[in-house]
């Protein structure tokens, strides 16, 4: 159905169709805040944590485009997108339920792979379904609701261990050999959140069938079924790489530095807070569970800052351009990380996370804005896919390399890993200055909200 002629939806129809985002992002938020502490409870070495996170970028790189291509050419009596996100939600909720009860490390890692594959299976068709339903005049409202769901889901997941601790749930780790109840119950609540929100969207939202179903099925048959669609998609991607505009190639270097650095935050910030703000360097230390749970507060500060910055970026871009906005905000984010080296006060760490939130707001918006101004409009989709690769590949490189220098170069100290993340963001800021001027364009709040949604969903954390 042509987007210009789709009927207007009420606010609550848009709310209902976006509600599943809350459950998906609660699942991703659980990973961000709790995965490294869980691995440490199960005797993983700090230097080995990054490689245990490989599931995220690998499944994002492979599964999102594959499921997206398959769902584009699908129509069943249950709809086009809903079968995929329901399967993903059901499988992912099972992994969420079992993960904090893992008795050994290999089981937790295996469940993490299942969880990330499931969430990516749900994510891409879910995002596409929202795009299927909204006409041009309602995109701003749709982007706003999506951004709220994404931010609120991650904030709720990050704060849940602290909320449960306040309600009297135990944080006892039994000398570092037991995942505390505040983490376990957070994941159980996550299962409920995922299933309820996805079921709500499923039962309250219908999908539009193709305009001419017989013609649609005949066209898909010409492509040779699923295998033909995948082959065609890979050919499109290869052609786009060969014809990539120079400005997008320059953006790659910014993305490389920022996405080599940002995973260090998810992998090590909880451990840094526990070690330096609570004097709890290991899971056996008193206060480790409470200290590592405080990372949820830190991520909440970052996410709230990011939502506010979505409305600040457009006038800043209008005043100084996308390149300088990107560079300045990344530098502020880098300084936010580096400031944590000089404190053992949690409040100062949280203040640093305001700077990180400013940098994060640029990371998840400005590259999208730049890309839409320099690529052919009929190939925006494939180049958005390549931006996803720009996110995943540096993460994979980071996860394969940190273990080689964590103990010697970083002194085996999680806080030094956070400082390295700050240095990477500053290097990214410098790389911004080498991007050609043809990426500049005027920017609306609608574009910023759309960019936030697309990038948050792409990086799968």
N, C-alpha and C positions, 0 to 999 in steps of 0.2 A: 504494500500500500504506500502510495506517495506520501512522504512526511508532511507536505504542505496541506493535504486534504484529510489527514486523520482528525477525528473529532476531538474537541477539547475534553480533557478529563477533569473531574473535580479534584480538589486538594486531597481528599481522603482516598480517592482512587490512586493517585500518585503515591501517597503515603503507603497504601497497602502493597503496591507493586515494589516499593523500595524497602519494605520492612525486612525482607530477608537479608539485606546488606548488613543489618545490625548483627544477626547471628553469625554470618561469615566473618565479619571483622572481629567479633568477640573471639572466635576461634583463632584468628591470626594474632590477636592481642594476647591471648594465653601463651602462645609461642614466644612472643617478644619478651614478655615479662618473666616467664618461668622455665624456659627450656634449659638454659645454662645451669641454673641451680639444680634442676632435676638431674641433669647429666653429672653434676658434681656429687650429688647425694649417692649416685650409683658408681662412684669411684673413677669418673673420667678425669684425666689430667687437664689442668687449665690450658696447657699448650696445645692440647688436642681438640679443644672445643670447636674451633672454626670448621675443621673438616667434618665434624659431626653435624654441622648445619647445612651440608651440601644439598640436602633434599630440596630446600627452598628454591634456589636459582635453577637447578636442573629441571625440576618438575615444571616450574614456571616457563622456562625456555622451550620445553618440548610439548607440554600438555595444552597450554592455553591456545596456541595457534592451531594445534591439531583438532581440539574439541570445537574451536570456533569455526573451522572450515567444515567439519562434519555437520554441526548443527545448522549452519547456513543452508545446507541442502537436505534438511530433514523436515518431514511433516508427518505426525502420527495423530491418532485420536486424542492423545493427551496434550498435543501441541508441538511446537518446534523446539523450544528451549527448556520447557519445564521437565521433561524426562531426564535431561542431563543434570540440572541443578538439584533435582530431588535425589538422584542416585549419588551424586557427590555429597550431599548433606547427610544422607543416611550412613554412607561409609565413613565419612569424616567424623560423625558423632560417635560412632563405635570406637574409633581410634582415640578420640578425646576422652572417652569414658575409661579406657584401659590404660592410657599413658602414665598417669601418676601412680598407678598400682603396679608398674613394671618392677619385677624383682631383680632384674639384671639390665646392664647397659644396652646390650644388643637388642633387647626387646623394645626398649624405649626408642632407640634409633630407628628400628623397623617400623614402629607405629608412627613415628614422625614422618617417614617417607609416605606411608599410607595416608596420613592426615593431609600432607601438603598436596599429594596427587588428587585427593578427593576435593579439597578446597579449590584447587585450580580447575577441576572438572566442573564444579558448580559456578565458579566465578565468571568465566568467559561467556557462557550462554546466558547467565543471569544479567550481565551487563548488556549483552546484545538484545535481550528481551525488553529491557527498559528503553533502549534506543528504538526498538521496533514500535513501541506504543505511543511515543510522544511526537506531537507535531512541532513545527519550528517555533511557534509562539510560546510554547510551554517549556522549552528547554531550560531556561533560567531557573524556573521553579523546580524542575526535575533535578537539575544539577545541585540545587541548594538542599533538597531533601536527601539526595544521595550522600552529599558531603556530611550532613548532620548525622545520618545513620552510621557512616564509616567512622567518624570521630567519636560518636557516643559509644559505639560498640567497643572500640579500642580503649577508651577511657574506662568503661565499666569493667572490662577484663583486667586492666592494669590495677584498678583500685580494689577489686574483689578480695584478694588476700588480706588487705588492710581492713576492709569492712568486716570480714569474718573474724579477724583478730579482735576487733573492737567489740564484736558480739560474744566473745569468750571462747571461740574455737581454738583448739590447741595449736601451738607452733612448735611443739616438742619434736626434735629430730632424732631422739634416742642416740645421742653421741654421734650425730652426723650420718647414721646408717638408715635413716627412715625419712621418707618424704612426708613433711608435716601435713596435718589435716587441713590447714588453711589453704594449701595448694591443691590437695585432693578434692576438697569440696568446691573450689573454684572451677575445676574441670567438670565436676558433676553438674554444676549450674550451667556451664558452657554447653553441655549436651542438651539440656532443656531449652536454652536460648536458641541454639541452632535449629532444633526440630520444630519448636513452636513458631519461630519467625518464618522459616521456609514453608511450613505447612500453611501459615496464614496467607502468605503470598500465593501459594498454589491454589487455595480455595477461593480467594477473593479476586483473582486476576485471570482474565481470559486472554489468549493470544489471537492476533489477527492471522487468518490463513492467507496463503499466497493469493494474489488477485485472480489468477487463472490456475487452478490446482492441476489440471491435466497438462497444461503447457509447462508448469513448473516441474512436474515429474518427468515429462519428456526431456526437458533441458538437463535435468540432473542425470538422467539415464545416458545422455550423450557423453557425459564426463566420465563414464565408466564406474559409477558407484563411488564408494568411499576411497578406494585406492586411486581412482582417477582424480578425485578432488584433492587428495593429498599431493599427488604428483604435480598437478596444476598449481597448487599453492606454493610448492617449493620452487617451481620455475619462475613464478612471479617474484618471489623473494630474491632469487639469484639475479634476475634482470634489474631489480631495484638496487641491489648492491653495486652492480656494474655502472649504473647511471646515477649514483648517489650525488646530490649537489655538494659542492665543496664546503658550504656552510655547515651541512650536517656532519661531514667528516670532521670538521673542527669541533663540533659539539661533542663528538666521541671522546675527545681527550678530557673535556670537563667531566663527562659522565664517568670516565675511567677512574679519575682520582676520587670523585665523590662516592662512587659505589664500591671502590676498594675500601674507603674509610668507614662508610656508614654501618656495614655489618658489625664492625668492632663494637659499636654502641650496643646492639642487641646481644652480642655475645658476652660482653665484659662489664657493662655498666652496673648490673646487679651485684656482681662480685666486687667491683670497685667500691661501691657504697658500703657493702658489708664489711670490707677490709679496713677502709679508712675512716668511715663515719661511725662504725660500731665495733671497731677493733676485733673483727671476726673474719680472719683470713681463710678459714677452712670450714667445711660443714660441721666439724666437731666442736667448733668454737661457740660459746654461749652468745646468743644474739645474731647468729648467722641467718636464721630463718626470718627474723624480723627485719634485719638489715637488707637482705636481698629482696624482701617484699616491698621495701620502700621504692624500688625502681618503678613500681606502678604509679606512685605519686609523681616521679620524675617524668614519666611518659605522659601523664595527664597534663602537666604543665606544658610540655612540648606540643601536645595535640590541641590544647586550648589556644596557645599562641598561634598555631598554624591556621586554625579556623578564623581567628581575628585577622591574620595577615592576608587571607584571601580577599578581604575588602580593602586592604592597604596597597597591595601590589599594583592594581590598575593605575591609580594616580602617580605612583612612583615611576612606573614604566613610561607613562606619558611625559613625565618631567625629565627623566635621564636616559630612557631607552632600555631595551631588554638586556643588552650586554652588561651595562654598568649595574643594573639592578641585580642581575645574576651574580656578578663579581662581588658586589658589596655585601649582599645577603649571605653568600657562601663564606666570606671572610668573617662576618659576625658569628655565624655558626661555628666556624673553626675556633675562634677566640673563646666561645662559650665552652667548648670541649677543653681547650688548653687551660682555662681558668680553674678547672677542677684539680689540677696538679698542686695548687697552692692552698688547699683547704681540707679540713676534716669535719667541717660544719655542713650538715645536710642542707640547711637553708641556702648556703652559698652554692652548693651543687644545683639546687632547684633554680636559683637565679641564673646559673650558667645554662640551664635547660631552656630558659626563655630565648637566649641567643641561638641555641640549637634549633628551637622551633622556628625562628626567623630564617635560618639557613635551610631548614627542611621545607618551609613554604616555597622557597625558590626552587629547590630540587624537584618538587613534585608539580610545578606549574610552568616555569619559564621555558624549559626545553620543548614542551608541547607547543607553547605559543610561537617559539622560534620556528619550529618545524613546519607548522601550518602556513608560515609566510614564505617558505623557500621550496616546498615540494609541489609538484602538480596536484591539483585538486582531485583528479581522478585516481590518484595513487596515495592519498592520505592514509588509507587503511594499512597498506603494506609498509609504509614508512613508520607508522605507529608501532607496528610489529617489530621493526628493526630497532626502534627506541627501547622496546622491551629487551631485545638482545643486548643493547648497550647497558642495560641495568644488570642483566644476569651474568654476562661474561666476566666483568670485573669482580663480582661477588665470588664466582667460582675460582678465579685466580687467587683472591684473598684467602679463601678457605683452604686452598691447597698449599699456600706458602707460609702463612703465619706460624704454623707449628715449627718451622725450621729456625726461626729467629726469636720466638717468644721468650724463651728462657735467657738467652745470651744478650740480645739487643734490648729487649724490654724488661729484663731483670725478673721475669716471671711475675710481674706485677700488673694486675688488671688496669690500674689507673694509668699506667704508661701506654696501654693499648688505647685508652680513651684519648690521650694526648696525640697519639699517632693518627687517630681519626680526625682530630682538629687540624693537624698538619696537612692531611690529605685534602680537607675542604679548602684550606688556604691555597694549596697548589691548584685546585680546581678553579679558585677565584682568579689566579694568575692566568690560567688557560683561557678563561673567558675573554681576556683582553686581546686574544689572537683570533677570535671569531670575526668573520667578515661582516661588514655593515649591512649586507642585504637581508639579515635576519630581523631587522627592526620593523615594527609595525605598531599601530595603536591597539590597545588592549582594553576589553570590557570586563566587567565583573563576571559576566556569563562565561567568557572564555576561561577565566581563572578557575571558576568552580568546575567547569568541565575538565580542565587540565588536572586539577587535584584528583577528581574521581578516577580518570583514566590512569594516572600514574600510581596512585595508591593501590589500585587493583592489579596493575601490571607487576609490581615488585614482590607481591605475594607474602609480605611479612605482616 
